[in-house]
């Protein structure tokens, strides 16, 4: 069994959940469905759902693409 990565005392799973929750809030604030954002970002809707649920570990490149579409700063994901 491997130890979970900890960042500032938080396990990576909780960080992924935080990023996913913030991403969902941003998407909803922009009045986009998961399907619409998936189409705009050229990804599968089910993968986007996994990211929002904190079940997937997205690349920084993918997150940056989403943030450009949502017209917001990277720091917003980590608040």
mmCIF file of the N, C-alpha and C atoms, coordinates in Angstrom:
data_MODEL
# 
_entry.id   MODEL 
# 
loop_
_atom_site.group_PDB 
_atom_site.id 
_atom_site.type_symbol 
_atom_site.label_atom_id 
_atom_site.label_alt_id 
_atom_site.label_comp_id 
_atom_site.label_asym_id 
_atom_site.label_entity_id 
_atom_site.label_seq_id 
_atom_site.pdbx_PDB_ins_code 
_atom_site.Cartn_x 
_atom_site.Cartn_y 
_atom_site.Cartn_z 
_atom_site.occupancy 
_atom_site.B_iso_or_equiv 
_atom_site.pdbx_formal_charge 
_atom_site.auth_seq_id 
_atom_site.auth_comp_id 
_atom_site.auth_asym_id 
_atom_site.auth_atom_id 
_atom_site.pdbx_PDB_model_num 
ATOM 1   N N  . UNK A 1 1  ? 0.841   -1.177 0.000   1.00 0.00 ? 1  UNK A N  1 
ATOM 2   C CA . UNK A 1 1  ? 0.000   0.000  0.000   1.00 0.00 ? 1  UNK A CA 1 
ATOM 3   C C  . UNK A 1 1  ? 0.887   1.242  0.000   1.00 0.00 ? 1  UNK A C  1 
ATOM 4   N N  . UNK A 1 2  ? 0.538   2.214  -0.848  1.00 0.00 ? 2  UNK A N  1 
ATOM 5   C CA . UNK A 1 2  ? 1.336   3.429  -0.917  1.00 0.00 ? 2  UNK A CA 1 
ATOM 6   C C  . UNK A 1 2  ? 0.695   4.525  -0.081  1.00 0.00 ? 2  UNK A C  1 
ATOM 7   N N  . UNK A 1 3  ? 1.520   5.377  0.445   1.00 0.00 ? 3  UNK A N  1 
ATOM 8   C CA . UNK A 1 3  ? 1.026   6.499  1.255   1.00 0.00 ? 3  UNK A CA 1 
ATOM 9   C C  . UNK A 1 3  ? 0.467   7.574  0.333   1.00 0.00 ? 3  UNK A C  1 
ATOM 10  N N  . UNK A 1 4  ? -0.578  8.225  0.783   1.00 0.00 ? 4  UNK A N  1 
ATOM 11  C CA . UNK A 1 4  ? -1.179  9.299  0.005   1.00 0.00 ? 4  UNK A CA 1 
ATOM 12  C C  . UNK A 1 4  ? -0.278  10.524 0.050   1.00 0.00 ? 4  UNK A C  1 
ATOM 13  N N  . UNK A 1 5  ? -0.180  11.190 -1.073  1.00 0.00 ? 5  UNK A N  1 
ATOM 14  C CA . UNK A 1 5  ? 0.571   12.432 -1.142  1.00 0.00 ? 5  UNK A CA 1 
ATOM 15  C C  . UNK A 1 5  ? -0.139  13.488 -0.315  1.00 0.00 ? 5  UNK A C  1 
ATOM 16  N N  . UNK A 1 6  ? 0.630   14.222 0.490   1.00 0.00 ? 6  UNK A N  1 
ATOM 17  C CA . UNK A 1 6  ? 0.042   15.292 1.293   1.00 0.00 ? 6  UNK A CA 1 
ATOM 18  C C  . UNK A 1 6  ? 0.604   16.627 0.843   1.00 0.00 ? 6  UNK A C  1 
ATOM 19  N N  . UNK A 1 7  ? -0.266  17.580 0.658   1.00 0.00 ? 7  UNK A N  1 
ATOM 20  C CA . UNK A 1 7  ? 0.110   18.934 0.292   1.00 0.00 ? 7  UNK A CA 1 
ATOM 21  C C  . UNK A 1 7  ? -0.481  19.848 1.342   1.00 0.00 ? 7  UNK A C  1 
ATOM 22  N N  . UNK A 1 8  ? 0.386   20.568 2.049   1.00 0.00 ? 8  UNK A N  1 
ATOM 23  C CA . UNK A 1 8  ? -0.052  21.445 3.138   1.00 0.00 ? 8  UNK A CA 1 
ATOM 24  C C  . UNK A 1 8  ? -0.964  20.709 4.121   1.00 0.00 ? 8  UNK A C  1 
ATOM 25  N N  . UNK A 1 9  ? -0.612  19.469 4.427   1.00 0.00 ? 9  UNK A N  1 
ATOM 26  C CA . UNK A 1 9  ? -1.358  18.700 5.410   1.00 0.00 ? 9  UNK A CA 1 
ATOM 27  C C  . UNK A 1 9  ? -2.617  18.039 4.875   1.00 0.00 ? 9  UNK A C  1 
ATOM 28  N N  . UNK A 1 10 ? -2.925  18.253 3.598   1.00 0.00 ? 10 UNK A N  1 
ATOM 29  C CA . UNK A 1 10 ? -4.130  17.645 3.019   1.00 0.00 ? 10 UNK A CA 1 
ATOM 30  C C  . UNK A 1 10 ? -3.722  16.516 2.090   1.00 0.00 ? 10 UNK A C  1 
ATOM 31  N N  . UNK A 1 11 ? -4.467  15.421 2.112   1.00 0.00 ? 11 UNK A N  1 
ATOM 32  C CA . UNK A 1 11 ? -4.211  14.342 1.177   1.00 0.00 ? 11 UNK A CA 1 
ATOM 33  C C  . UNK A 1 11 ? -4.642  14.790 -0.209  1.00 0.00 ? 11 UNK A C  1 
ATOM 34  N N  . UNK A 1 12 ? -4.013  14.224 -1.231  1.00 0.00 ? 12 UNK A N  1 
ATOM 35  C CA . UNK A 1 12 ? -4.300  14.644 -2.592  1.00 0.00 ? 12 UNK A CA 1 
ATOM 36  C C  . UNK A 1 12 ? -5.763  14.434 -2.965  1.00 0.00 ? 12 UNK A C  1 
ATOM 37  N N  . UNK A 1 13 ? -6.436  13.466 -2.373  1.00 0.00 ? 13 UNK A N  1 
ATOM 38  C CA . UNK A 1 13 ? -7.857  13.241 -2.659  1.00 0.00 ? 13 UNK A CA 1 
ATOM 39  C C  . UNK A 1 13 ? -8.714  14.423 -2.269  1.00 0.00 ? 13 UNK A C  1 
ATOM 40  N N  . UNK A 1 14 ? -8.409  15.025 -1.119  1.00 0.00 ? 14 UNK A N  1 
ATOM 41  C CA . UNK A 1 14 ? -9.205  16.179 -0.699  1.00 0.00 ? 14 UNK A CA 1 
ATOM 42  C C  . UNK A 1 14 ? -8.890  17.389 -1.568  1.00 0.00 ? 14 UNK A C  1 
ATOM 43  N N  . UNK A 1 15 ? -7.655  17.497 -2.042  1.00 0.00 ? 15 UNK A N  1 
ATOM 44  C CA . UNK A 1 15 ? -7.303  18.581 -2.957  1.00 0.00 ? 15 UNK A CA 1 
ATOM 45  C C  . UNK A 1 15 ? -8.042  18.411 -4.279  1.00 0.00 ? 15 UNK A C  1 
ATOM 46  N N  . UNK A 1 16 ? -8.100  17.189 -4.778  1.00 0.00 ? 16 UNK A N  1 
ATOM 47  C CA . UNK A 1 16 ? -8.827  16.937 -6.025  1.00 0.00 ? 16 UNK A CA 1 
ATOM 48  C C  . UNK A 1 16 ? -10.306 17.247 -5.871  1.00 0.00 ? 16 UNK A C  1 
ATOM 49  N N  . UNK A 1 17 ? -10.872 16.933 -4.701  1.00 0.00 ? 17 UNK A N  1 
ATOM 50  C CA . UNK A 1 17 ? -12.283 17.254 -4.454  1.00 0.00 ? 17 UNK A CA 1 
ATOM 51  C C  . UNK A 1 17 ? -12.499 18.760 -4.431  1.00 0.00 ? 17 UNK A C  1 
ATOM 52  N N  . UNK A 1 18 ? -11.577 19.480 -3.802  1.00 0.00 ? 18 UNK A N  1 
ATOM 53  C CA . UNK A 1 18 ? -11.685 20.944 -3.738  1.00 0.00 ? 18 UNK A CA 1 
ATOM 54  C C  . UNK A 1 18 ? -11.622 21.548 -5.143  1.00 0.00 ? 18 UNK A C  1 
ATOM 55  N N  . UNK A 1 19 ? -10.682 21.073 -5.942  1.00 0.00 ? 19 UNK A N  1 
ATOM 56  C CA . UNK A 1 19 ? -10.561 21.564 -7.314  1.00 0.00 ? 19 UNK A CA 1 
ATOM 57  C C  . UNK A 1 19 ? -11.840 21.260 -8.086  1.00 0.00 ? 19 UNK A C  1 
ATOM 58  N N  . UNK A 1 20 ? -12.354 20.047 -7.941  1.00 0.00 ? 20 UNK A N  1 
ATOM 59  C CA . UNK A 1 20 ? -13.577 19.655 -8.636  1.00 0.00 ? 20 UNK A CA 1 
ATOM 60  C C  . UNK A 1 20 ? -14.777 20.487 -8.221  1.00 0.00 ? 20 UNK A C  1 
ATOM 61  N N  . UNK A 1 21 ? -14.917 20.729 -6.927  1.00 0.00 ? 21 UNK A N  1 
ATOM 62  C CA . UNK A 1 21 ? -16.036 21.549 -6.441  1.00 0.00 ? 21 UNK A CA 1 
ATOM 63  C C  . UNK A 1 21 ? -15.948 22.969 -6.983  1.00 0.00 ? 21 UNK A C  1 
ATOM 64  N N  . UNK A 1 22 ? -14.748 23.531 -6.972  1.00 0.00 ? 22 UNK A N  1 
ATOM 65  C CA . UNK A 1 22 ? -14.572 24.889 -7.483  1.00 0.00 ? 22 UNK A CA 1 
ATOM 66  C C  . UNK A 1 22 ? -14.800 24.951 -8.992  1.00 0.00 ? 22 UNK A C  1 
ATOM 67  N N  . UNK A 1 23 ? -14.373 23.922 -9.691  1.00 0.00 ? 23 UNK A N  1 
ATOM 68  C CA . UNK A 1 23 ? -14.603 23.865 -11.130 1.00 0.00 ? 23 UNK A CA 1 
ATOM 69  C C  . UNK A 1 23 ? -16.103 23.815 -11.434 1.00 0.00 ? 23 UNK A C  1 
ATOM 70  N N  . UNK A 1 24 ? -16.828 23.002 -10.673 1.00 0.00 ? 24 UNK A N  1 
ATOM 71  C CA . UNK A 1 24 ? -18.281 22.912 -10.861 1.00 0.00 ? 24 UNK A CA 1 
ATOM 72  C C  . UNK A 1 24 ? -18.948 24.277 -10.615 1.00 0.00 ? 24 UNK A C  1 
ATOM 73  N N  . UNK A 1 25 ? -18.540 24.959 -9.546  1.00 0.00 ? 25 UNK A N  1 
ATOM 74  C CA . UNK A 1 25 ? -19.103 26.282 -9.247  1.00 0.00 ? 25 UNK A CA 1 
ATOM 75  C C  . UNK A 1 25 ? -18.845 27.254 -10.390 1.00 0.00 ? 25 UNK A C  1 
ATOM 76  N N  . UNK A 1 26 ? -17.626 27.228 -10.923 1.00 0.00 ? 26 UNK A N  1 
ATOM 77  C CA . UNK A 1 26 ? -17.285 28.114 -12.040 1.00 0.00 ? 26 UNK A CA 1 
ATOM 78  C C  . UNK A 1 26 ? -18.121 27.791 -13.274 1.00 0.00 ? 26 UNK A C  1 
ATOM 79  N N  . UNK A 1 27 ? -18.277 26.506 -13.558 1.00 0.00 ? 27 UNK A N  1 
ATOM 80  C CA . UNK A 1 27 ? -19.075 26.083 -14.715 1.00 0.00 ? 27 UNK A CA 1 
ATOM 81  C C  . UNK A 1 27 ? -20.511 26.552 -14.569 1.00 0.00 ? 27 UNK A C  1 
ATOM 82  N N  . UNK A 1 28 ? -21.075 26.349 -13.382 1.00 0.00 ? 28 UNK A N  1 
ATOM 83  C CA . UNK A 1 28 ? -22.460 26.757 -13.143 1.00 0.00 ? 28 UNK A CA 1 
ATOM 84  C C  . UNK A 1 28 ? -22.611 28.277 -13.173 1.00 0.00 ? 28 UNK A C  1 
ATOM 85  N N  . UNK A 1 29 ? -21.611 28.988 -12.661 1.00 0.00 ? 29 UNK A N  1 
ATOM 86  C CA . UNK A 1 29 ? -21.633 30.453 -12.691 1.00 0.00 ? 29 UNK A CA 1 
ATOM 87  C C  . UNK A 1 29 ? -21.663 30.959 -14.134 1.00 0.00 ? 29 UNK A C  1 
ATOM 88  N N  . UNK A 1 30 ? -21.003 30.227 -15.019 1.00 0.00 ? 30 UNK A N  1 
ATOM 89  C CA . UNK A 1 30 ? -20.976 30.578 -16.430 1.00 0.00 ? 30 UNK A CA 1 
ATOM 90  C C  . UNK A 1 30 ? -22.161 29.993 -17.201 1.00 0.00 ? 30 UNK A C  1 
ATOM 91  N N  . UNK A 1 31 ? -23.088 29.378 -16.441 1.00 0.00 ? 31 UNK A N  1 
ATOM 92  C CA . UNK A 1 31 ? -24.313 28.801 -17.006 1.00 0.00 ? 31 UNK A CA 1 
ATOM 93  C C  . UNK A 1 31 ? -24.031 27.807 -18.133 1.00 0.00 ? 31 UNK A C  1 
ATOM 94  N N  . UNK A 1 32 ? -23.065 26.928 -17.874 1.00 0.00 ? 32 UNK A N  1 
ATOM 95  C CA . UNK A 1 32 ? -22.724 25.880 -18.827 1.00 0.00 ? 32 UNK A CA 1 
ATOM 96  C C  . UNK A 1 32 ? -23.068 24.517 -18.236 1.00 0.00 ? 32 UNK A C  1 
ATOM 97  N N  . UNK A 1 33 ? -23.538 23.636 -19.061 1.00 0.00 ? 33 UNK A N  1 
ATOM 98  C CA . UNK A 1 33 ? -23.748 22.252 -18.638 1.00 0.00 ? 33 UNK A CA 1 
ATOM 99  C C  . UNK A 1 33 ? -22.412 21.520 -18.748 1.00 0.00 ? 33 UNK A C  1 
ATOM 100 N N  . UNK A 1 34 ? -22.342 20.352 -18.144 1.00 0.00 ? 34 UNK A N  1 
ATOM 101 C CA . UNK A 1 34 ? -21.130 19.546 -18.290 1.00 0.00 ? 34 UNK A CA 1 
ATOM 102 C C  . UNK A 1 34 ? -20.890 19.232 -19.760 1.00 0.00 ? 34 UNK A C  1 
ATOM 103 N N  . UNK A 1 35 ? -21.950 18.926 -20.475 1.00 0.00 ? 35 UNK A N  1 
ATOM 104 C CA . UNK A 1 35 ? -21.820 18.587 -21.889 1.00 0.00 ? 35 UNK A CA 1 
ATOM 105 C C  . UNK A 1 35 ? -21.262 19.767 -22.686 1.00 0.00 ? 35 UNK A C  1 
ATOM 106 N N  . UNK A 1 36 ? -21.773 20.966 -22.425 1.00 0.00 ? 36 UNK A N  1 
ATOM 107 C CA . UNK A 1 36 ? -21.282 22.137 -23.147 1.00 0.00 ? 36 UNK A CA 1 
ATOM 108 C C  . UNK A 1 36 ? -19.797 22.375 -22.881 1.00 0.00 ? 36 UNK A C  1 
ATOM 109 N N  . UNK A 1 37 ? -19.402 22.315 -21.602 1.00 0.00 ? 37 UNK A N  1 
ATOM 110 C CA . UNK A 1 37 ? -17.997 22.526 -21.269 1.00 0.00 ? 37 UNK A CA 1 
ATOM 111 C C  . UNK A 1 37 ? -17.130 21.414 -21.859 1.00 0.00 ? 37 UNK A C  1 
ATOM 112 N N  . UNK A 1 38 ? -17.627 20.211 -21.861 1.00 0.00 ? 38 UNK A N  1 
ATOM 113 C CA . UNK A 1 38 ? -16.883 19.092 -22.449 1.00 0.00 ? 38 UNK A CA 1 
ATOM 114 C C  . UNK A 1 38 ? -16.670 19.317 -23.945 1.00 0.00 ? 38 UNK A C  1 
ATOM 115 N N  . UNK A 1 39 ? -17.692 19.785 -24.625 1.00 0.00 ? 39 UNK A N  1 
ATOM 116 C CA . UNK A 1 39 ? -17.564 20.058 -26.056 1.00 0.00 ? 39 UNK A CA 1 
ATOM 117 C C  . UNK A 1 39 ? -16.557 21.178 -26.292 1.00 0.00 ? 39 UNK A C  1 
ATOM 118 N N  . UNK A 1 40 ? -16.674 22.268 -25.541 1.00 0.00 ? 40 UNK A N  1 
ATOM 119 C CA . UNK A 1 40 ? -15.756 23.400 -25.696 1.00 0.00 ? 40 UNK A CA 1 
ATOM 120 C C  . UNK A 1 40 ? -14.312 23.009 -25.403 1.00 0.00 ? 40 UNK A C  1 
ATOM 121 N N  . UNK A 1 41 ? -14.106 22.085 -24.469 1.00 0.00 ? 41 UNK A N  1 
ATOM 122 C CA . UNK A 1 41 ? -12.755 21.680 -24.076 1.00 0.00 ? 41 UNK A CA 1 
ATOM 123 C C  . UNK A 1 41 ? -12.283 20.429 -24.808 1.00 0.00 ? 41 UNK A C  1 
ATOM 124 N N  . UNK A 1 42 ? -13.098 19.924 -25.713 1.00 0.00 ? 42 UNK A N  1 
ATOM 125 C CA . UNK A 1 42 ? -12.759 18.745 -26.516 1.00 0.00 ? 42 UNK A CA 1 
ATOM 126 C C  . UNK A 1 42 ? -12.408 17.543 -25.638 1.00 0.00 ? 42 UNK A C  1 
ATOM 127 N N  . UNK A 1 43 ? -13.297 17.269 -24.683 1.00 0.00 ? 43 UNK A N  1 
ATOM 128 C CA . UNK A 1 43 ? -13.113 16.111 -23.808 1.00 0.00 ? 43 UNK A CA 1 
ATOM 129 C C  . UNK A 1 43 ? -14.458 15.404 -23.634 1.00 0.00 ? 43 UNK A C  1 
ATOM 130 N N  . UNK A 1 44 ? -14.437 14.278 -22.981 1.00 0.00 ? 44 UNK A N  1 
ATOM 131 C CA . UNK A 1 44 ? -15.657 13.509 -22.749 1.00 0.00 ? 44 UNK A CA 1 
ATOM 132 C C  . UNK A 1 44 ? -16.393 14.037 -21.518 1.00 0.00 ? 44 UNK A C  1 
ATOM 133 N N  . UNK A 1 45 ? -17.703 14.113 -21.587 1.00 0.00 ? 45 UNK A N  1 
ATOM 134 C CA . UNK A 1 45 ? -18.499 14.615 -20.474 1.00 0.00 ? 45 UNK A CA 1 
ATOM 135 C C  . UNK A 1 45 ? -18.289 13.773 -19.222 1.00 0.00 ? 45 UNK A C  1 
ATOM 136 N N  . UNK A 1 46 ? -18.159 12.465 -19.375 1.00 0.00 ? 46 UNK A N  1 
ATOM 137 C CA . UNK A 1 46 ? -17.988 11.602 -18.204 1.00 0.00 ? 46 UNK A CA 1 
ATOM 138 C C  . UNK A 1 46 ? -16.648 11.865 -17.506 1.00 0.00 ? 46 UNK A C  1 
ATOM 139 N N  . UNK A 1 47 ? -15.616 12.210 -18.271 1.00 0.00 ? 47 UNK A N  1 
ATOM 140 C CA . UNK A 1 47 ? -14.327 12.556 -17.649 1.00 0.00 ? 47 UNK A CA 1 
ATOM 141 C C  . UNK A 1 47 ? -14.460 13.859 -16.884 1.00 0.00 ? 47 UNK A C  1 
ATOM 142 N N  . UNK A 1 48 ? -15.139 14.834 -17.472 1.00 0.00 ? 48 UNK A N  1 
ATOM 143 C CA . UNK A 1 48 ? -15.356 16.107 -16.787 1.00 0.00 ? 48 UNK A CA 1 
ATOM 144 C C  . UNK A 1 48 ? -16.131 15.884 -15.488 1.00 0.00 ? 48 UNK A C  1 
ATOM 145 N N  . UNK A 1 49 ? -17.114 14.994 -15.511 1.00 0.00 ? 49 UNK A N  1 
ATOM 146 C CA . UNK A 1 49 ? -17.870 14.670 -14.300 1.00 0.00 ? 49 UNK A CA 1 
ATOM 147 C C  . UNK A 1 49 ? -16.955 14.074 -13.234 1.00 0.00 ? 49 UNK A C  1 
ATOM 148 N N  . UNK A 1 50 ? -16.042 13.188 -13.639 1.00 0.00 ? 50 UNK A N  1 
ATOM 149 C CA . UNK A 1 50 ? -15.100 12.591 -12.691 1.00 0.00 ? 50 UNK A CA 1 
ATOM 150 C C  . UNK A 1 50 ? -14.180 13.648 -12.084 1.00 0.00 ? 50 UNK A C  1 
ATOM 151 N N  . UNK A 1 51 ? -13.761 14.615 -12.888 1.00 0.00 ? 51 UNK A N  1 
ATOM 152 C CA . UNK A 1 51 ? -12.923 15.703 -12.376 1.00 0.00 ? 51 UNK A CA 1 
ATOM 153 C C  . UNK A 1 51 ? -13.706 16.509 -11.348 1.00 0.00 ? 51 UNK A C  1 
ATOM 154 N N  . UNK A 1 52 ? -14.956 16.853 -11.663 1.00 0.00 ? 52 UNK A N  1 
ATOM 155 C CA . UNK A 1 52 ? -15.776 17.628 -10.738 1.00 0.00 ? 52 UNK A CA 1 
ATOM 156 C C  . UNK A 1 52 ? -16.058 16.873 -9.444  1.00 0.00 ? 52 UNK A C  1 
ATOM 157 N N  . UNK A 1 53 ? -16.094 15.555 -9.502  1.00 0.00 ? 53 UNK A N  1 
ATOM 158 C CA . UNK A 1 53 ? -16.348 14.735 -8.314  1.00 0.00 ? 53 UNK A CA 1 
ATOM 159 C C  . UNK A 1 53 ? -15.065 14.428 -7.535  1.00 0.00 ? 53 UNK A C  1 
ATOM 160 N N  . UNK A 1 54 ? -13.926 14.871 -8.048  1.00 0.00 ? 54 UNK A N  1 
ATOM 161 C CA . UNK A 1 54 ? -12.655 14.608 -7.385  1.00 0.00 ? 54 UNK A CA 1 
ATOM 162 C C  . UNK A 1 54 ? -12.171 13.189 -7.567  1.00 0.00 ? 54 UNK A C  1 
ATOM 163 N N  . UNK A 1 55 ? -12.687 12.500 -8.575  1.00 0.00 ? 55 UNK A N  1 
ATOM 164 C CA . UNK A 1 55 ? -12.313 11.102 -8.812  1.00 0.00 ? 55 UNK A CA 1 
ATOM 165 C C  . UNK A 1 55 ? -11.238 10.953 -9.875  1.00 0.00 ? 55 UNK A C  1 
ATOM 166 N N  . UNK A 1 56 ? -10.953 12.020 -10.612 1.00 0.00 ? 56 UNK A N  1 
ATOM 167 C CA . UNK A 1 56 ? -9.927  11.986 -11.650 1.00 0.00 ? 56 UNK A CA 1 
ATOM 168 C C  . UNK A 1 56 ? -8.836  12.983 -11.282 1.00 0.00 ? 56 UNK A C  1 
ATOM 169 N N  . UNK A 1 57 ? -7.642  12.720 -11.757 1.00 0.00 ? 57 UNK A N  1 
ATOM 170 C CA . UNK A 1 57 ? -6.506  13.587 -11.505 1.00 0.00 ? 57 UNK A CA 1 
ATOM 171 C C  . UNK A 1 57 ? -6.139  14.274 -12.818 1.00 0.00 ? 57 UNK A C  1 
ATOM 172 N N  . UNK A 1 58 ? -6.748  15.436 -13.090 1.00 0.00 ? 58 UNK A N  1 
ATOM 173 C CA . UNK A 1 58 ? -6.535  16.094 -14.381 1.00 0.00 ? 58 UNK A CA 1 
ATOM 174 C C  . UNK A 1 58 ? -5.147  16.722 -14.479 1.00 0.00 ? 58 UNK A C  1 
ATOM 175 N N  . UNK A 1 59 ? -4.658  16.818 -15.690 1.00 0.00 ? 59 UNK A N  1 
ATOM 176 C CA . UNK A 1 59 ? -3.374  17.477 -15.902 1.00 0.00 ? 59 UNK A CA 1 
ATOM 177 C C  . UNK A 1 59 ? -3.543  18.984 -15.752 1.00 0.00 ? 59 UNK A C  1 
ATOM 178 N N  . UNK A 1 60 ? -2.444  19.652 -15.494 1.00 0.00 ? 60 UNK A N  1 
ATOM 179 C CA . UNK A 1 60 ? -2.483  21.114 -15.417 1.00 0.00 ? 60 UNK A CA 1 
ATOM 180 C C  . UNK A 1 60 ? -2.870  21.698 -16.763 1.00 0.00 ? 60 UNK A C  1 
ATOM 181 N N  . UNK A 1 61 ? -2.451  21.080 -17.831 1.00 0.00 ? 61 UNK A N  1 
ATOM 182 C CA . UNK A 1 61 ? -2.804  21.543 -19.182 1.00 0.00 ? 61 UNK A CA 1 
ATOM 183 C C  . UNK A 1 61 ? -4.312  21.523 -19.375 1.00 0.00 ? 61 UNK A C  1 
ATOM 184 N N  . UNK A 1 62 ? -4.953  20.442 -18.927 1.00 0.00 ? 62 UNK A N  1 
ATOM 185 C CA . UNK A 1 62 ? -6.408  20.329 -19.047 1.00 0.00 ? 62 UNK A CA 1 
ATOM 186 C C  . UNK A 1 62 ? -7.105  21.385 -18.181 1.00 0.00 ? 62 UNK A C  1 
ATOM 187 N N  . UNK A 1 63 ? -6.641  21.544 -16.941 1.00 0.00 ? 63 UNK A N  1 
ATOM 188 C CA . UNK A 1 63 ? -7.234  22.550 -16.060 1.00 0.00 ? 63 UNK A CA 1 
ATOM 189 C C  . UNK A 1 63 ? -7.068  23.954 -16.642 1.00 0.00 ? 63 UNK A C  1 
ATOM 190 N N  . UNK A 1 64 ? -5.904  24.221 -17.200 1.00 0.00 ? 64 UNK A N  1 
ATOM 191 C CA . UNK A 1 64 ? -5.650  25.528 -17.797 1.00 0.00 ? 64 UNK A CA 1 
ATOM 192 C C  . UNK A 1 64 ? -6.611  25.780 -18.965 1.00 0.00 ? 64 UNK A C  1 
ATOM 193 N N  . UNK A 1 65 ? -6.839  24.744 -19.764 1.00 0.00 ? 65 UNK A N  1 
ATOM 194 C CA . UNK A 1 65 ? -7.777  24.868 -20.885 1.00 0.00 ? 65 UNK A CA 1 
ATOM 195 C C  . UNK A 1 65 ? -9.176  25.218 -20.375 1.00 0.00 ? 65 UNK A C  1 
ATOM 196 N N  . UNK A 1 66 ? -9.615  24.526 -19.322 1.00 0.00 ? 66 UNK A N  1 
ATOM 197 C CA . UNK A 1 66 ? -10.936 24.812 -18.752 1.00 0.00 ? 66 UNK A CA 1 
ATOM 198 C C  . UNK A 1 66 ? -11.005 26.229 -18.206 1.00 0.00 ? 66 UNK A C  1 
ATOM 199 N N  . UNK A 1 67 ? -9.948  26.650 -17.524 1.00 0.00 ? 67 UNK A N  1 
ATOM 200 C CA . UNK A 1 67 ? -9.940  27.989 -16.942 1.00 0.00 ? 67 UNK A CA 1 
ATOM 201 C C  . UNK A 1 67 ? -9.959  29.074 -18.014 1.00 0.00 ? 67 UNK A C  1 
ATOM 202 N N  . UNK A 1 68 ? -9.325  28.821 -19.133 1.00 0.00 ? 68 UNK A N  1 
ATOM 203 C CA . UNK A 1 68 ? -9.393  29.782 -20.248 1.00 0.00 ? 68 UNK A CA 1 
ATOM 204 C C  . UNK A 1 68 ? -10.809 29.881 -20.793 1.00 0.00 ? 68 UNK A C  1 
ATOM 205 N N  . UNK A 1 69 ? -11.474 28.743 -20.918 1.00 0.00 ? 69 UNK A N  1 
ATOM 206 C CA . UNK A 1 69 ? -12.863 28.729 -21.398 1.00 0.00 ? 69 UNK A CA 1 
ATOM 207 C C  . UNK A 1 69 ? -13.761 29.462 -20.407 1.00 0.00 ? 69 UNK A C  1 
ATOM 208 N N  . UNK A 1 70 ? -13.520 29.237 -19.113 1.00 0.00 ? 70 UNK A N  1 
ATOM 209 C CA . UNK A 1 70 ? -14.336 29.846 -18.060 1.00 0.00 ? 70 UNK A CA 1 
ATOM 210 C C  . UNK A 1 70 ? -13.880 31.267 -17.709 1.00 0.00 ? 70 UNK A C  1 
ATOM 211 N N  . UNK A 1 71 ? -12.818 31.726 -18.359 1.00 0.00 ? 71 UNK A N  1 
ATOM 212 C CA . UNK A 1 71 ? -12.305 33.093 -18.201 1.00 0.00 ? 71 UNK A CA 1 
ATOM 213 C C  . UNK A 1 71 ? -12.028 33.448 -16.738 1.00 0.00 ? 71 UNK A C  1 
ATOM 214 N N  . UNK A 1 72 ? -11.203 32.621 -16.116 1.00 0.00 ? 72 UNK A N  1 
ATOM 215 C CA . UNK A 1 72 ? -10.849 32.867 -14.717 1.00 0.00 ? 72 UNK A CA 1 
ATOM 216 C C  . UNK A 1 72 ? -9.393  32.494 -14.458 1.00 0.00 ? 72 UNK A C  1 
ATOM 217 N N  . UNK A 1 73 ? -8.903  32.851 -13.282 1.00 0.00 ? 73 UNK A N  1 
ATOM 218 C CA . UNK A 1 73 ? -7.504  32.601 -12.911 1.00 0.00 ? 73 UNK A CA 1 
ATOM 219 C C  . UNK A 1 73 ? -7.343  31.221 -12.274 1.00 0.00 ? 73 UNK A C  1 
ATOM 220 N N  . UNK A 1 74 ? -6.158  30.695 -12.386 1.00 0.00 ? 74 UNK A N  1 
ATOM 221 C CA . UNK A 1 74 ? -5.836  29.389 -11.820 1.00 0.00 ? 74 UNK A CA 1 
ATOM 222 C C  . UNK A 1 74 ? -6.054  29.343 -10.316 1.00 0.00 ? 74 UNK A C  1 
ATOM 223 N N  . UNK A 1 75 ? -5.733  30.405 -9.625  1.00 0.00 ? 75 UNK A N  1 
ATOM 224 C CA . UNK A 1 75 ? -5.818  30.425 -8.165  1.00 0.00 ? 75 UNK A CA 1 
ATOM 225 C C  . UNK A 1 75 ? -7.232  30.158 -7.654  1.00 0.00 ? 75 UNK A C  1 
ATOM 226 N N  . UNK A 1 76 ? -8.237  30.449 -8.452  1.00 0.00 ? 76 UNK A N  1 
ATOM 227 C CA . UNK A 1 76 ? -9.628  30.239 -8.051  1.00 0.00 ? 76 UNK A CA 1 
ATOM 228 C C  . UNK A 1 76 ? -9.910  28.771 -7.746  1.00 0.00 ? 76 UNK A C  1 
ATOM 229 N N  . UNK A 1 77 ? -9.231  27.873 -8.445  1.00 0.00 ? 77 UNK A N  1 
ATOM 230 C CA . UNK A 1 77 ? -9.454  26.437 -8.217  1.00 0.00 ? 77 UNK A CA 1 
ATOM 231 C C  . UNK A 1 77 ? -9.013  25.983 -6.847  1.00 0.00 ? 77 UNK A C  1 
ATOM 232 N N  . UNK A 1 78 ? -8.061  26.687 -6.251  1.00 0.00 ? 78 UNK A N  1 
ATOM 233 C CA . UNK A 1 78 ? -7.458  26.241 -4.992  1.00 0.00 ? 78 UNK A CA 1 
ATOM 234 C C  . UNK A 1 78 ? -7.994  26.979 -3.768  1.00 0.00 ? 78 UNK A C  1 
ATOM 235 N N  . UNK A 1 79 ? -8.963  27.825 -3.952  1.00 0.00 ? 79 UNK A N  1 
ATOM 236 C CA . UNK A 1 79 ? -9.517  28.600 -2.833  1.00 0.00 ? 79 UNK A CA 1 
ATOM 237 C C  . UNK A 1 79 ? -10.441 27.750 -1.980  1.00 0.00 ? 79 UNK A C  1 
# 
